[in-house]
Amino acid sequence: MEKVELKWLGELKFLLTDLENHQVLLDSGKEGGGEGFKPIHLFMAAIAGCMAMDIVSILNKKRENLKDFVIEVFGERANEHPKKFVKIDIKFKINKEVSQKAIEEAFLLSKEKYCSVLHSILNKPEINFYFE
């Protein structure tokens, strides 16, 4: 089972820690001091990170000459609360030495089979809440 812990540090700052003790500082932007990621930006980063890891792994297995790889995620949010995303655009930038066919295959494998973050969004998981 996967687990992360979110600990309140005061004001609107929180420390996110995983089972391997990796840590990320979260806050609400300028209101929280502007020191950490906003949770909504972590959501965007989770999609990009998951797909990036899949695509890099697949291209490396195909022995492609990967030199530069950037993913940009653009999110459009609703104006009214809960201000959820209504549109997400993801742009992949890969160096020209990588074959177009390999890029397309790697992207499709990530999108259709491997990216657990994307599939968790597309296929809503059961979410339960508990209080102590």
N, CA, C and O atoms as a printed pandas DataFrame, in Angstrom:
     atom_number atom_name residue_name chain_id  residue_number  x_coord  y_coord  z_coord
0              1         N          MET        A               1    0.853   -1.178    0.000
1              2        CA          MET        A               1    0.000    0.000    0.000
2              3         C          MET        A               1    0.900    1.242    0.000
3              4         O          MET        A               1    1.909    1.287    0.704
4              5         N          GLU        A               2    0.533    2.217   -0.772
5              6        CA          GLU        A               2    1.249    3.493   -0.826
6              7         C          GLU        A               2    0.755    4.400    0.293
7              8         O          GLU        A               2   -0.388    4.292    0.738
8              9         N          LYS        A               3    1.636    5.303    0.747
9             10        CA          LYS        A               3    1.232    6.228    1.810
10            11         C          LYS        A               3    2.064    7.498    1.714
11            12         O          LYS        A               3    3.266    7.450    1.452
12            13         N          VAL        A               4    1.412    8.632    1.930
13            14        CA          VAL        A               4    2.097    9.901    2.162
14            15         C          VAL        A               4    1.480   10.514    3.409
15            16         O          VAL        A               4    0.322   10.262    3.740
16            17         N          GLU        A               5    2.282   11.324    4.091
17            18        CA          GLU        A               5    1.810   12.018    5.283
18            19         C          GLU        A               5    1.954   13.510    5.052
19            20         O          GLU        A               5    2.975   13.977    4.548
20            21         N          LEU        A               6    0.937   14.242    5.420
21            22        CA          LEU        A               6    0.943   15.688    5.288
22            23         C          LEU        A               6    0.878   16.290    6.684
23            24         O          LEU        A               6   -0.114   16.116    7.391
24            25         N          LYS        A               7    1.941   17.003    7.087
25            26        CA          LYS        A               7    2.017   17.571    8.428
26            27         C          LYS        A               7    1.930   19.093    8.356
27            28         O          LYS        A               7    2.664   19.729    7.600
28            29         N          TRP        A               8    1.037   19.665    9.139
29            30        CA          TRP        A               8    0.853   21.106    9.198
30            31         C          TRP        A               8    2.031   21.738    9.907
31            32         O          TRP        A               8    2.418   21.287   10.985
32            33         N          LEU        A               9    2.614   22.787    9.313
33            34        CA          LEU        A               9    3.761   23.486    9.872
34            35         C          LEU        A               9    3.395   24.857   10.427
35            36         O          LEU        A               9    4.250   25.560   10.966
36            37         N          GLY        A              10    2.139   25.233   10.299
37            38        CA          GLY        A              10    1.696   26.555   10.725
38            39         C          GLY        A              10    1.294   27.360    9.501
39            40         O          GLY        A              10    1.667   27.036    8.373
40            41         N          GLU        A              11    0.527   28.415    9.742
41            42        CA          GLU        A              11   -0.033   29.227    8.658
42            43         C          GLU        A              11   -0.660   28.289    7.627
43            44         O          GLU        A              11   -1.465   27.428    7.981
44            45         N          LEU        A              12   -0.299   28.450    6.367
45            46        CA          LEU        A              12   -0.826   27.554    5.332
46            47         C          LEU        A              12    0.295   26.699    4.738
47            48         O          LEU        A              12    0.266   26.374    3.551
48            49         N          LYS        A              13    1.273   26.337    5.556
49            50        CA          LYS        A              13    2.400   25.518    5.112
50            51         C          LYS        A              13    2.248   24.091    5.637
51            52         O          LYS        A              13    1.837   23.862    6.774
52            53         N          PHE        A              14    2.598   23.133    4.759
53            54        CA          PHE        A              14    2.511   21.720    5.110
54            55         C          PHE        A              14    3.735   21.002    4.561
55            56         O          PHE        A              14    4.284   21.395    3.531
56            57         N          LEU        A              15    4.161   19.949    5.252
57            58        CA          LEU        A              15    5.264   19.132    4.775
58            59         C          LEU        A              15    4.714   17.778    4.370
59            60         O          LEU        A              15    4.112   17.068    5.175
60            61         N          LEU        A              16    4.930   17.431    3.109
61            62        CA          LEU        A              16    4.484   16.159    2.550
62            63         C          LEU        A              16    5.654   15.192    2.576
63            64         O          LEU        A              16    6.720   15.508    2.047
64            65         N          THR        A              17    5.483   14.017    3.180
65            66        CA          THR        A              17    6.547   13.026    3.305
66            67         C          THR        A              17    6.018   11.674    2.848
67            68         O          THR        A              17    4.905   11.281    3.196
68            69         N          ASP        A              18    6.838   10.958    2.054
69            70        CA          ASP        A              18    6.440    9.620    1.616
70            71         C          ASP        A              18    7.135    8.558    2.467
71            72         O          ASP        A              18    7.881    8.889    3.388
72            73         N          LEU        A              19    6.892    7.288    2.159
73            74        CA          LEU        A              19    7.458    6.184    2.927
74            75         C          LEU        A              19    8.979    6.111    2.839
75            76         O          LEU        A              19    9.616    5.511    3.704
76            77         N          GLU        A              20    9.570    6.710    1.810
77            78        CA          GLU        A              20   11.028    6.708    1.661
78            79         C          GLU        A              20   11.650    8.000    2.196
79            80         O          GLU        A              20   12.830    8.268    1.971
80            81         N          ASN        A              21   10.857    8.786    2.896
81            82        CA          ASN        A              21   11.259   10.043    3.517
82            83         C          ASN        A              21   11.612   11.150    2.517
83            84         O          ASN        A              21   12.363   12.063    2.859
84            85         N          HIS        A              22   11.086   11.087    1.294
85            86        CA          HIS        A              22   11.193   12.219    0.379
86            87         C          HIS        A              22   10.214   13.270    0.877
87            88         O          HIS        A              22    9.133   12.939    1.365
88            89         N          GLN        A              23   10.593   14.533    0.754
89            90        CA          GLN        A              23    9.739   15.584    1.286
90            91         C          GLN        A              23    9.515   16.703    0.272
91            92         O          GLN        A              23   10.394   17.038   -0.522
92            93         N          VAL        A              24    8.315   17.265    0.325
93            94        CA          VAL        A              24    7.939   18.397   -0.514
94            95         C          VAL        A              24    7.180   19.377    0.366
95            96         O          VAL        A              24    6.298   18.990    1.133
96            97         N          LEU        A              25    7.533   20.647    0.247
97            98        CA          LEU        A              25    6.843   21.691    0.992
98            99         C          LEU        A              25    5.657   22.182    0.175
99           100         O          LEU        A              25    5.789   22.487   -1.011
100          101         N          LEU        A              26    4.499   22.254    0.818
101          102        CA          LEU        A              26    3.286   22.771    0.187
102          103         C          LEU        A              26    2.854   24.032    0.899
103          104         O          LEU        A              26    2.976   24.136    2.119
104          105         N          ASP        A              27    2.353   24.984    0.149
105          106        CA          ASP        A              27    1.660   26.125    0.727
106          107         C          ASP        A              27    0.660   26.634   -0.290
107          108         O          ASP        A              27    0.470   26.023   -1.341
108          109         N          SER        A              28    0.025   27.743    0.016
109          110        CA          SER        A              28   -1.044   28.226   -0.858
110          111         C          SER        A              28   -0.589   29.366   -1.753
111          112         O          SER        A              28   -1.415   30.161   -2.202
112          113         N          GLY        A              29    0.677   29.459   -2.016
113          114        CA          GLY        A              29    1.174   30.546   -2.845
114          115         C          GLY        A              29    1.554   31.726   -1.988
115          116         O          GLY        A              29    2.099   31.551   -0.898
116          117         N          LYS        A              30    1.281   32.911   -2.452
117          118        CA          LYS        A              30    1.674   34.138   -1.750
118          119         C          LYS        A              30    1.087   34.214   -0.342
119          120         O          LYS        A              30    1.743   34.700    0.579
120          121         N          GLU        A              31   -0.155   33.732   -0.173
121          122        CA          GLU        A              31   -0.790   33.784    1.146
122          123         C          GLU        A              31   -0.028   32.950    2.167
123          124         O          GLU        A              31    0.002   33.294    3.349
124          125         N          GLY        A              32    0.586   31.857    1.723
125          126        CA          GLY        A              32    1.304   30.968    2.630
126          127         C          GLY        A              32    2.786   31.248    2.694
127          128         O          GLY        A              32    3.518   30.523    3.369
128          129         N          GLY        A              33    3.244   32.265    2.020
129          130        CA          GLY        A              33    4.653   32.605    2.036
130          131         C          GLY        A              33    5.360   32.313    0.726
131          132         O          GLY        A              33    6.492   32.750    0.519
132          133         N          GLY        A              34    4.709   31.583   -0.153
133          134        CA          GLY        A              34    5.269   31.315   -1.477
134          135         C          GLY        A              34    6.490   30.426   -1.490
135          136         O          GLY        A              34    7.291   30.500   -2.421
136          137         N          GLU        A              35    6.657   29.580   -0.476
137          138        CA          GLU        A              35    7.857   28.744   -0.377
138          139         C          GLU        A              35    7.706   27.368   -0.994
139          140         O          GLU        A              35    8.714   26.723   -1.282
140          141         N          GLY        A              36    6.516   26.903   -1.204
141          142        CA          GLY        A              36    6.320   25.540   -1.674
142          143         C          GLY        A              36    5.323   25.458   -2.808
143          144         O          GLY        A              36    4.755   26.457   -3.249
144          145         N          PHE        A              37    5.132   24.236   -3.263
145          146        CA          PHE        A              37    4.164   23.964   -4.319
146          147         C          PHE        A              37    2.744   24.165   -3.809
147          148         O          PHE        A              37    2.444   23.895   -2.647
148          149         N          LYS        A              38    1.879   24.641   -4.693
149          150        CA          LYS        A              38    0.450   24.600   -4.414
150          151         C          LYS        A              38   -0.001   23.163   -4.703
151          152         O          LYS        A              38    0.528   22.530   -5.617
152          153         N          PRO        A              39   -0.962   22.641   -3.945
153          154        CA          PRO        A              39   -1.430   21.283   -4.210
154          155         C          PRO        A              39   -1.909   21.075   -5.650
155          156         O          PRO        A              39   -1.682   20.014   -6.230
156          157         N          ILE        A              40   -2.562   22.072   -6.221
157          158        CA          ILE        A              40   -3.063   21.931   -7.589
158          159         C          ILE        A              40   -1.914   21.784   -8.585
159          160         O          ILE        A              40   -2.056   21.105   -9.602
160          161         N          HIS        A              41   -0.765   22.425   -8.291
161          162        CA          HIS        A              41    0.401   22.294   -9.156
162          163         C          HIS        A              41    1.055   20.926   -8.988
163          164         O          HIS        A              41    1.620   20.388   -9.940
164          165         N          LEU        A              42    0.983   20.363   -7.786
165          166        CA          LEU        A              42    1.478   18.994   -7.594
166          167         C          LEU        A              42    0.652   17.999   -8.406
167          168         O          LEU        A              42    1.176   17.011   -8.921
168          169         N          PHE        A              43   -0.626   18.271   -8.509
169          170        CA          PHE        A              43   -1.510   17.434   -9.324
170          171         C          PHE        A              43   -1.034   17.432  -10.772
171          172         O          PHE        A              43   -0.938   16.380  -11.406
172          173         N          MET        A              44   -0.738   18.624  -11.286
173          174        CA          MET        A              44   -0.232   18.740  -12.658
174          175         C          MET        A              44    1.126   18.041  -12.785
175          176         O          MET        A              44    1.385   17.339  -13.762
176          177         N          ALA        A              45    1.981   18.243  -11.791
177          178        CA          ALA        A              45    3.310   17.633  -11.806
178          179         C          ALA        A              45    3.229   16.112  -11.733
179          180         O          ALA        A              45    4.053   15.416  -12.325
180          181         N          ALA        A              46    2.247   15.601  -11.018
181          182        CA          ALA        A              46    2.097   14.147  -10.905
182          183         C          ALA        A              46    1.785   13.518  -12.261
183          184         O          ALA        A              46    2.321   12.459  -12.590
184          185         N          ILE        A              47    0.933   14.154  -13.040
185          186        CA          ILE        A              47    0.625   13.639  -14.377
186          187         C          ILE        A              47    1.879   13.670  -15.242
187          188         O          ILE        A              47    2.231   12.674  -15.874
188          189         N          ALA        A              48    2.556   14.826  -15.267
189          190        CA          ALA        A              48    3.754   14.974  -16.099
190          191         C          ALA        A              48    4.848   14.015  -15.655
191          192         O          ALA        A              48    5.484   13.372  -16.491
192          193         N          GLY        A              49    5.076   13.910  -14.354
193          194        CA          GLY        A              49    6.131   13.037  -13.839
194          195         C          GLY        A              49    5.890   11.587  -14.153
195          196         O          GLY        A              49    6.814   10.870  -14.536
196          197         N          CYS        A              50    4.667   11.145  -13.998
197          198        CA          CYS        A              50    4.324    9.750  -14.274
198          199         C          CYS        A              50    4.544    9.423  -15.749
199          200         O          CYS        A              50    5.172    8.418  -16.082
200          201         N          MET        A              51    4.029   10.271  -16.621
201          202        CA          MET        A              51    4.188   10.021  -18.055
202          203         C          MET        A              51    5.653   10.141  -18.473
203          204         O          MET        A              51    6.122    9.375  -19.315
204          205         N          ALA        A              52    6.376   11.096  -17.890
205          206        CA          ALA        A              52    7.790   11.276  -18.226
206          207         C          ALA        A              52    8.599   10.033  -17.884
207          208         O          ALA        A              52    9.426    9.590  -18.681
208          209         N          MET        A              53    8.369    9.475  -16.717
209          210        CA          MET        A              53    9.110    8.274  -16.320
210          211         C          MET        A              53    8.814    7.105  -17.248
211          212         O          MET        A              53    9.715    6.351  -17.619
212          213         N          ASP        A              54    7.547    6.960  -17.621
213          214        CA          ASP        A              54    7.184    5.902  -18.574
214          215         C          ASP        A              54    7.895    6.109  -19.903
215          216         O          ASP        A              54    8.535    5.196  -20.424
216          217         N          ILE        A              55    7.777    7.307  -20.441
217          218        CA          ILE        A              55    8.299    7.593  -21.782
218          219         C          ILE        A              55    9.815    7.462  -21.827
219          220         O          ILE        A              55   10.353    6.882  -22.770
220          221         N          VAL        A              56   10.512    7.989  -20.828
221          222        CA          VAL        A              56   11.975    7.871  -20.793
222          223         C          VAL        A              56   12.386    6.398  -20.699
223          224         O          VAL        A              56   13.303    5.964  -21.396
224          225         N          SER        A              57   11.717    5.639  -19.847
225          226        CA          SER        A              57   12.046    4.214  -19.712
226          227         C          SER        A              57   11.848    3.473  -21.026
227          228         O          SER        A              57   12.689    2.667  -21.425
228          229         N          ILE        A              58   10.746    3.744  -21.691
229          230        CA          ILE        A              58   10.449    3.061  -22.959
230          231         C          ILE        A              58   11.451    3.463  -24.034
231          232         O          ILE        A              58   11.954    2.604  -24.758
232          233         N          LEU        A              59   11.749    4.755  -24.150
233          234        CA          LEU        A              59   12.707    5.210  -25.160
234          235         C          LEU        A              59   14.106    4.668  -24.887
235          236         O          LEU        A              59   14.838    4.352  -25.825
236          237         N          ASN        A              60   14.486    4.556  -23.617
237          238        CA          ASN        A              60   15.788    3.965  -23.296
238          239         C          ASN        A              60   15.835    2.492  -23.687
239          240         O          ASN        A              60   16.849    2.017  -24.199
240          241         N          LYS        A              61   14.745    1.766  -23.449
241          242        CA          LYS        A              61   14.689    0.346  -23.849
242          243         C          LYS        A              61   14.775    0.198  -25.361
243          244         O          LYS        A              61   15.296   -0.797  -25.865
244          245         N          LYS        A              62   14.262    1.192  -26.085
245          246        CA          LYS        A              62   14.323    1.174  -27.545
246          247         C          LYS        A              62   15.668    1.694  -28.056
247          248         O          LYS        A              62   15.895    1.769  -29.264
248          249         N          ARG        A              63   16.557    2.053  -27.126
249          250        CA          ARG        A              63   17.886    2.568  -27.449
250          251         C          ARG        A              63   17.832    3.838  -28.310
251          252         O          ARG        A              63   18.647    4.042  -29.210
252          253         N          GLU        A              64   16.847    4.673  -28.000
253          254        CA          GLU        A              64   16.730    5.952  -28.698
254          255         C          GLU        A              64   17.724    6.952  -28.100
255          256         O          GLU        A              64   18.106    6.832  -26.936
256          257         N          ASN        A              65   18.131    7.920  -28.887
257          258        CA          ASN        A              65   19.123    8.911  -28.491
258          259         C          ASN        A              65   18.436   10.099  -27.811
259          260         O          ASN        A              65   18.381   11.195  -28.368
260          261         N          LEU        A              66   17.917    9.869  -26.607
261          262        CA          LEU        A              66   17.202   10.907  -25.866
262          263         C          LEU        A              66   18.202   11.856  -25.216
263          264         O          LEU        A              66   19.039   11.437  -24.416
264          265         N          LYS        A              67   18.108   13.137  -25.566
265          266        CA          LYS        A              67   19.000   14.160  -25.011
266          267         C          LYS        A              67   18.211   15.211  -24.235
267          268         O          LYS        A              67   18.581   15.591  -23.124
268          269         N          ASP        A              68   17.136   15.665  -24.830
269          270        CA          ASP        A              68   16.320   16.709  -24.218
270          271         C          ASP        A              68   14.868   16.246  -24.163
271          272         O          ASP        A              68   14.323   15.744  -25.146
272          273         N          PHE        A              69   14.259   16.425  -23.005
273          274        CA          PHE        A              69   12.867   16.024  -22.846
274          275         C          PHE        A              69   12.231   16.940  -21.812
275          276         O          PHE        A              69   12.681   17.008  -20.668
276          277         N          VAL        A              70   11.192   17.637  -22.219
277          278        CA          VAL        A              70   10.470   18.557  -21.343
278          279         C          VAL        A              70    8.978   18.319  -21.540
279          280         O          VAL        A              70    8.510   18.136  -22.664
280          281         N          ILE        A              71    8.251   18.326  -20.455
281          282        CA          ILE        A              71    6.792   18.267  -20.525
282          283         C          ILE        A              71    6.256   19.539  -19.897
283          284         O          ILE        A              71    6.642   19.906  -18.787
284          285         N          GLU        A              72    5.376   20.202  -20.604
285          286        CA          GLU        A              72    4.688   21.377  -20.076
286          287         C          GLU        A              72    3.221   21.015  -19.889
287          288         O          GLU        A              72    2.593   20.439  -20.778
288          289         N          VAL        A              73    2.691   21.353  -18.740
289          290        CA          VAL        A              73    1.281   21.075  -18.449
290          291         C          VAL        A              73    0.580   22.407  -18.216
291          292         O          VAL        A              73    1.005   23.216  -17.391
292          293         N          PHE        A              74   -0.492   22.614  -18.951
293          294        CA          PHE        A              74   -1.288   23.834  -18.845
294          295         C          PHE        A              74   -2.674   23.439  -18.353
295          296         O          PHE        A              74   -3.318   22.565  -18.933
296          297         N          GLY        A              75   -3.125   24.075  -17.297
297          298        CA          GLY        A              75   -4.431   23.737  -16.760
298          299         C          GLY        A              75   -5.362   24.928  -16.757
299          300         O          GLY        A              75   -4.979   26.032  -16.369
300          301         N          GLU        A              76   -6.573   24.698  -17.187
301          302        CA          GLU        A              76   -7.618   25.725  -17.135
302          303         C          GLU        A              76   -8.597   25.309  -16.053
303          304         O          GLU        A              76   -9.123   24.196  -16.069
304          305         N          ARG        A              77   -8.839   26.214  -15.109
305          306        CA          ARG        A              77   -9.690   25.890  -13.975
306          307         C          ARG        A              77  -11.006   26.655  -14.033
307          308         O          ARG        A              77  -11.092   27.739  -14.610
308          309         N          ALA        A              78  -12.014   26.071  -13.429
309          310        CA          ALA        A              78  -13.319   26.721  -13.325
310          311         C          ALA        A              78  -13.192   27.963  -12.454
311          312         O          ALA        A              78  -12.345   28.012  -11.562
312          313         N          ASN        A              79  -14.020   28.959  -12.705
313          314        CA          ASN        A              79  -14.010   30.193  -11.921
314          315         C          ASN        A              79  -14.667   30.024  -10.562
315          316         O          ASN        A              79  -14.326   30.728   -9.612
316          317         N          GLU        A              80  -15.604   29.096  -10.467
317          318        CA          GLU        A              80  -16.358   28.878   -9.225
318          319         C          GLU        A              80  -15.768   27.713   -8.438
319          320         O          GLU        A              80  -15.200   26.783   -9.011
320          321         N          HIS        A              81  -15.910   27.779   -7.118
321          322        CA          HIS        A              81  -15.433   26.698   -6.250
322          323         C          HIS        A              81  -16.179   25.420   -6.581
323          324         O          HIS        A              81  -17.395   25.449   -6.770
324          325         N          PRO        A              82  -15.480   24.306   -6.655
325          326        CA          PRO        A              82  -14.146   24.010   -6.143
326          327         C          PRO        A              82  -13.005   24.349   -7.099
327          328         O          PRO        A              82  -11.877   23.909   -6.878
328          329         N          LYS        A              83  -13.260   25.097   -8.126
329          330        CA          LYS        A              83  -12.241   25.537   -9.088
330          331         C          LYS        A              83  -11.409   24.381   -9.643
331          332         O          LYS        A              83  -10.188   24.466   -9.774
332          333         N          LYS        A              84  -12.116   23.303   -9.961
333          334        CA          LYS        A              84  -11.446   22.122  -10.506
334          335         C          LYS        A              84  -10.959   22.406  -11.926
335          336         O          LYS        A              84  -11.366   23.382  -12.556
336          337         N          PHE        A              85  -10.089   21.541  -12.407
337          338        CA          PHE        A              85   -9.641   21.677  -13.787
338          339         C          PHE        A              85  -10.794   21.341  -14.722
339          340         O          PHE        A              85  -11.496   20.349  -14.528
340          341         N          VAL        A              86  -10.979   22.172  -15.732
341          342        CA          VAL        A              86  -11.960   21.891  -16.776
342          343         C          VAL        A              86  -11.249   21.488  -18.062
343          344         O          VAL        A              86  -11.862   20.936  -18.975
344          345         N          LYS        A              87   -9.943   21.773  -18.123
345          346        CA          LYS        A              87   -9.161   21.404  -19.296
346          347         C          LYS        A              87   -7.689   21.318  -18.892
347          348         O          LYS        A              87   -7.177   22.175  -18.172
348          349         N          ILE        A              88   -7.029   20.277  -19.366
349          350        CA          ILE        A              88   -5.595   20.127  -19.150
350          351         C          ILE        A              88   -4.955   19.820  -20.496
351          352         O          ILE        A              88   -5.351   18.877  -21.180
352          353         N          ASP        A              89   -3.962   20.624  -20.870
353          354        CA          ASP        A              89   -3.193   20.394  -22.094
354          355         C          ASP        A              89   -1.784   20.002  -21.687
355          356         O          ASP        A              89   -1.185   20.621  -20.808
356          357         N          ILE        A              90   -1.260   18.970  -22.334
357          358        CA          ILE        A              90    0.077   18.481  -22.022
358          359         C          ILE        A              90    0.902   18.508  -23.302
359          360         O          ILE        A              90    0.544   17.888  -24.304
360          361         N          LYS        A              91    2.017   19.239  -23.250
361          362        CA          LYS        A              91    2.889   19.380  -24.417
362          363         C          LYS        A              91    4.206   18.657  -24.138
363          364         O          LYS        A              91    4.865   18.911  -23.129
364          365         N          PHE        A              92    4.576   17.760  -25.039
365          366        CA          PHE        A              92    5.815   17.000  -24.930
366          367         C          PHE        A              92    6.830   17.575  -25.906
367          368         O          PHE        A              92    6.535   17.743  -27.090
368          369         N          LYS        A              93    8.024   17.875  -25.410
369          370        CA          LYS        A              93    9.103   18.390  -26.254
370          371         C          LYS        A              93   10.275   17.413  -26.156
371          372         O          LYS        A              93   10.861   17.238  -25.088
372          373         N          ILE        A              94   10.608   16.780  -27.284
373          374        CA          ILE        A              94   11.668   15.770  -27.315
374          375         C          ILE        A              94   12.614   16.100  -28.456
375          376         O          ILE        A              94   12.184   16.525  -29.528
376          377         N          ASN        A              95   13.925   15.900  -28.216
377          378        CA          ASN        A              95   14.910   16.222  -29.244
378          379         C          ASN        A              95   14.638   15.480  -30.548
379          380         O          ASN        A              95   14.077   14.384  -30.555
380          381         N          LYS        A              96   15.046   16.098  -31.643
381          382        CA          LYS        A              96   14.732   15.618  -32.989
382          383         C          LYS        A              96   15.398   14.286  -33.355
383          384         O          LYS        A              96   14.954   13.622  -34.291
384          385         N          GLU        A              97   16.448   13.884  -32.641
385          386        CA          GLU        A              97   17.136   12.631  -32.967
386          387         C          GLU        A              97   16.310   11.393  -32.618
387          388         O          GLU        A              97   16.600   10.298  -33.098
388          389         N          VAL        A              98   15.298   11.562  -31.794
389          390        CA          VAL        A              98   14.435   10.442  -31.429
390          391         C          VAL        A              98   13.413   10.249  -32.548
391          392         O          VAL        A              98   12.801   11.209  -33.015
392          393         N          SER        A              99   13.237    9.000  -32.970
393          394        CA          SER        A              99   12.317    8.750  -34.085
394          395         C          SER        A              99   10.874    9.047  -33.678
395          396         O          SER        A              99   10.461    8.782  -32.549
396          397         N          GLN        A             100   10.129    9.596  -34.615
397          398        CA          GLN        A             100    8.725    9.939  -34.380
398          399         C          GLN        A             100    7.927    8.698  -33.994
399          400         O          GLN        A             100    7.057    8.760  -33.125
400          401         N          LYS        A             101    8.220    7.585  -34.633
401          402        CA          LYS        A             101    7.507    6.338  -34.337
402          403         C          LYS        A             101    7.753    5.909  -32.886
403          404         O          LYS        A             101    6.821    5.496  -32.196
404          405         N          ALA        A             102    9.000    6.005  -32.424
405          406        CA          ALA        A             102    9.327    5.621  -31.048
406          407         C          ALA        A             102    8.629    6.534  -30.051
407          408         O          ALA        A             102    8.133    6.073  -29.023
408          409         N          ILE        A             103    8.591    7.823  -30.350
409          410        CA          ILE        A             103    7.910    8.783  -29.470
410          411         C          ILE        A             103    6.428    8.437  -29.366
411          412         O          ILE        A             103    5.874    8.374  -28.269
412          413         N          GLU        A             104    5.799    8.216  -30.499
413          414        CA          GLU        A             104    4.367    7.902  -30.517
414          415         C          GLU        A             104    4.073    6.617  -29.764
415          416         O          GLU        A             104    3.109    6.554  -29.001
416          417         N          GLU        A             105    4.893    5.587  -29.969
417          418        CA          GLU        A             105    4.691    4.315  -29.273
418          419         C          GLU        A             105    4.852    4.481  -27.762
419          420         O          GLU        A             105    4.050    3.965  -26.984
420          421         N          ALA        A             106    5.894    5.205  -27.356
421          422        CA          ALA        A             106    6.139    5.415  -25.928
422          423         C          ALA        A             106    4.998    6.212  -25.299
423          424         O          ALA        A             106    4.533    5.881  -24.208
424          425         N          PHE        A             107    4.552    7.255  -25.981
425          426        CA          PHE        A             107    3.453    8.069  -25.479
426          427         C          PHE        A             107    2.187    7.233  -25.325
427          428         O          PHE        A             107    1.530    7.283  -24.285
428          429         N          LEU        A             108    1.843    6.465  -26.357
429          430        CA          LEU        A             108    0.619    5.659  -26.295
430          431         C          LEU        A             108    0.684    4.604  -25.194
431          432         O          LEU        A             108   -0.312    4.354  -24.515
432          433         N          LEU        A             109    1.849    3.986  -25.014
433          434        CA          LEU        A             109    1.983    2.997  -23.938
434          435         C          LEU        A             109    1.778    3.654  -22.575
435          436         O          LEU        A             109    1.113    3.088  -21.708
436          437         N          SER        A             110    2.345    4.842  -22.384
437          438        CA          SER        A             110    2.155    5.547  -21.121
438          439         C          SER        A             110    0.686    5.907  -20.937
439          440         O          SER        A             110    0.103    5.644  -19.885
440          441         N          LYS        A             111    0.101    6.499  -21.947
441          442        CA          LYS        A             111   -1.291    6.976  -21.872
442          443         C          LYS        A             111   -2.289    5.831  -21.705
443          444         O          LYS        A             111   -3.222    5.930  -20.908
444          445         N          GLU        A             112   -2.096    4.769  -22.440
445          446        CA          GLU        A             112   -3.108    3.709  -22.469
446          447         C          GLU        A             112   -2.853    2.562  -21.496
447          448         O          GLU        A             112   -3.774    1.809  -21.180
448          449         N          LYS        A             113   -1.599    2.414  -21.009
449          450        CA          LYS        A             113   -1.302    1.247  -20.195
450          451         C          LYS        A             113   -0.604    1.542  -18.873
451          452         O          LYS        A             113   -1.017    1.023  -17.836
452          453         N          TYR        A             114    0.438    2.357  -18.885
453          454        CA          TYR        A             114    1.326    2.431  -17.736
454          455         C          TYR        A             114    1.106    3.570  -16.742
455          456         O          TYR        A             114    1.329    3.365  -15.549
456          457         N          CYS        A             115    0.690    4.734  -17.162
457          458        CA          CYS        A             115    0.651    5.888  -16.252
458          459         C          CYS        A             115   -0.463    5.735  -15.216
459          460         O          CYS        A             115   -1.636    5.974  -15.503
460          461         N          SER        A             116   -0.070    5.332  -14.007
461          462        CA          SER        A             116   -1.056    5.094  -12.946
462          463         C          SER        A             116   -1.733    6.385  -12.494
463          464         O          SER        A             116   -2.887    6.354  -12.068
464          465         N          VAL        A             117   -1.041    7.512  -12.577
465          466        CA          VAL        A             117   -1.656    8.786  -12.192
466          467         C          VAL        A             117   -2.780    9.135  -13.164
467          468         O          VAL        A             117   -3.894    9.457  -12.750
468          469         N          LEU        A             118   -2.482    9.068  -14.440
469          470        CA          LEU        A             118   -3.485    9.376  -15.451
470          471         C          LEU        A             118   -4.685    8.438  -15.337
471          472         O          LEU        A             118   -5.830    8.879  -15.428
472          473         N          HIS        A             119   -4.425    7.153  -15.141
473          474        CA          HIS        A             119   -5.524    6.194  -15.041
474          475         C          HIS        A             119   -6.329    6.373  -13.761
475          476         O          HIS        A             119   -7.519    6.061  -13.732
476          477         N          SER        A             120   -5.691    6.874  -12.698
477          478        CA          SER        A             120   -6.427    7.162  -11.463
478          479         C          SER        A             120   -7.383    8.336  -11.646
479          480         O          SER        A             120   -8.430    8.403  -11.002
480          481         N          ILE        A             121   -7.011    9.260  -12.531
481          482        CA          ILE        A             121   -7.878   10.400  -12.822
482          483         C          ILE        A             121   -9.019    9.974  -13.745
483          484         O          ILE        A             121  -10.180   10.303  -13.505
484          485         N          LEU        A             122   -8.674    9.241  -14.800
485          486        CA          LEU        A             122   -9.670    8.844  -15.795
486          487         C          LEU        A             122  -10.661    7.821  -15.257
487          488         O          LEU        A             122  -11.824    7.809  -15.660
488          489         N          ASN        A             123  -10.209    6.969  -14.355
489          490        CA          ASN        A             123  -11.045    5.918  -13.765
490          491         C          ASN        A             123  -11.117    6.186  -12.266
491          492         O          ASN        A             123  -10.304    5.679  -11.493
492          493         N          LYS        A             124  -12.084    6.976  -11.875
493          494        CA          LYS        A             124  -12.169    7.475  -10.505
494          495         C          LYS        A             124  -12.009    6.355   -9.470
495          496         O          LYS        A             124  -12.742    5.367   -9.501
496          497         N          PRO        A             125  -11.045    6.517   -8.552
497          498        CA          PRO        A             125  -10.888    5.529   -7.493
498          499         C          PRO        A             125  -11.927    5.743   -6.393
499          500         O          PRO        A             125  -12.482    6.833   -6.253
500          501         N          GLU        A             126  -12.174    4.726   -5.644
501          502        CA          GLU        A             126  -13.012    4.874   -4.438
502          503         C          GLU        A             126  -12.187    5.658   -3.432
503          504         O          GLU        A             126  -11.024    5.329   -3.198
504          505         N          ILE        A             127  -12.765    6.683   -2.837
505          506        CA          ILE        A             127  -12.073    7.498   -1.841
506          507         C          ILE        A             127  -12.901    7.482   -0.564
507          508         O          ILE        A             127  -14.092    7.793   -0.572
508          509         N          ASN        A             128  -12.240    7.108    0.547
509          510        CA          ASN        A             128  -12.897    7.054    1.849
510          511         C          ASN        A             128  -12.234    8.061    2.780
511          512         O          ASN        A             128  -11.037    8.320    2.656
512          513         N          PHE        A             129  -12.986    8.627    3.698
513          514        CA          PHE        A             129  -12.471    9.609    4.652
514          515         C          PHE        A             129  -12.670    9.084    6.073
515          516         O          PHE        A             129  -13.718    8.525    6.395
516          517         N          TYR        A             130  -11.644    9.273    6.926
517          518        CA          TYR        A             130  -11.705    8.833    8.323
518          519         C          TYR        A             130  -11.187    9.972    9.195
519          520         O          TYR        A             130  -10.326   10.741    8.768
520          521         N          PHE        A             131  -11.704   10.080   10.402
521          522        CA          PHE        A             131  -11.276   11.109   11.335
522          523         C          PHE        A             131  -10.891   10.461   12.664
523          524         O          PHE        A             131  -11.553    9.533   13.129
524          525         N          GLU        A             132   -9.809   10.962   13.271
525          526        CA          GLU        A             132   -9.412   10.487   14.618
526          527         C          GLU        A             132   -9.477   11.647   15.576
527          528         O          GLU        A             132   -9.187   11.485   16.762
